[in-house]
Amino acid sequence: MENNLTVGSLVVSTAGRDKDRIYLVSNIIDENFVLLVDGNFKLLANPKKKRIKHLNISNEVIVSIKEKLAENKKVFDSEVFSAIKNSNLNKKTV
C-alpha cells in the first residue's frame, strides 16, 4: 500500500474520538505512525501520534509549512490553523 503521505500533507482522522478532524502531518515516525498538528487542539509543541491506517490522506500539501519544517525554521500554530481553515479539504467537510 503506497501512499503520497509527506510532511505538510493534510489528512482526516477516520477513527477515534477525533474522527473527521483535519490535521497537518508534522513528522513521519515510521511506516505506521505520524505526528499530527491542527494549530488549535494539537499544537506543534505537543503533536498527536496516530496510526497511518486511521487516516484518510488527501492530495493537498501545504508547501510553505512543508518547506519551513524541512529547513527547521519556526512554524507557528496560527500558520497551521489558518492553512487548515483555508484548505479545500475544510471547505468540503463544512
Sequence and secondary structure as in RCSB ss.txt:
>XXXX:A:sequence
MENNLTVGSLVVSTAGRDKDRIYLVSNIIDENFVLLVDGNFKLLANPKKKRIKHLNISNEVIVSIKEKLAENKKV
FDSEVFSAIKNSNLNKKTV
>XXXX:A:secstr
      TTEEEEE SSTTTT EEEEEEE SSSEEEEE SSSS TTS EEEEGGGEEEEEEE HHHHHHHHTT   
 HHHHHHHHHTSHHHHHH 
